[in-house]
Amino acid sequence: MEFAKNIKEIKFNDTNVYGTEMPVSEPIVMASAAGWYVGAICKDPDCDGMIVPFDRYTDYMTQESAQKCLDTSIKQGGFA
């Protein structure tokens, strides 16, 4: 798992996930073996707070396209 943002700069919000409170990140540009995408990570309480992938919000694309999607306003179909 790779992030386009420094892990120390990622903001987390406590979120109720099926009855369990856990810190879930803001949308970020991240990569897996399949490619780059906009998604979120969480600090999983079942794994002693280890950072793990939480959700993928977009299809796979280039890092540049994922960053553009993240930076695009919500009115235009993005996340900003």
FENJOCOR-V471416 format. One record per backbone hydrogen bond with DSSP energy under -0.5 kcal/mol. CO is the residue of the C=O (numbers start at 1). NH is the residue of the N-H. E is the energy in kcal/mol with one decimal. If there is no record, write none. Layout:
# FENJOCOR-V471416
co=CO nh=NH e=E
co=CO nh=NH e=E
This chain:
# FENJOCOR-V471416
co=2 nh=31 e=-2.5
co=6 nh=9 e=-2.1
co=6 nh=10 e=-0.6
co=7 nh=10 e=-0.8
co=11 nh=26 e=-2.0
co=13 nh=24 e=-2.7
co=15 nh=17 e=-0.8
co=15 nh=22 e=-2.3
co=16 nh=18 e=-0.7
co=17 nh=20 e=-1.5
co=20 nh=17 e=-3.1
co=22 nh=15 e=-2.5
co=23 nh=43 e=-2.1
co=24 nh=13 e=-2.8
co=28 nh=30 e=-0.5
co=28 nh=39 e=-2.7
co=29 nh=4 e=-2.4
co=30 nh=37 e=-2.6
co=31 nh=2 e=-1.5
co=32 nh=35 e=-1.0
co=35 nh=32 e=-2.1
co=36 nh=61 e=-2.5
co=37 nh=30 e=-2.9
co=37 nh=39 e=-0.5
co=38 nh=57 e=-2.7
co=38 nh=58 e=-1.1
co=39 nh=28 e=-2.8
co=40 nh=54 e=-2.9
co=40 nh=55 e=-1.6
co=41 nh=25 e=-3.1
co=42 nh=44 e=-0.9
co=42 nh=52 e=-2.4
co=43 nh=23 e=-0.5
co=44 nh=47 e=-1.3
co=44 nh=49 e=-2.5
co=44 nh=50 e=-0.6
co=45 nh=48 e=-1.1
co=47 nh=50 e=-1.3
co=50 nh=44 e=-2.2
co=52 nh=42 e=-2.5
co=55 nh=40 e=-2.6
co=55 nh=57 e=-0.5
co=61 nh=36 e=-1.8
co=62 nh=66 e=-2.3
co=63 nh=67 e=-2.4
co=64 nh=68 e=-2.2
co=65 nh=69 e=-2.3
co=66 nh=70 e=-2.3
co=67 nh=71 e=-2.2
co=68 nh=72 e=-1.0
co=69 nh=72 e=-0.5
co=69 nh=79 e=-1.1
co=72 nh=79 e=-0.8
co=72 nh=80 e=-2.7
co=73 nh=76 e=-0.8
co=73 nh=78 e=-2.9
co=74 nh=77 e=-1.9
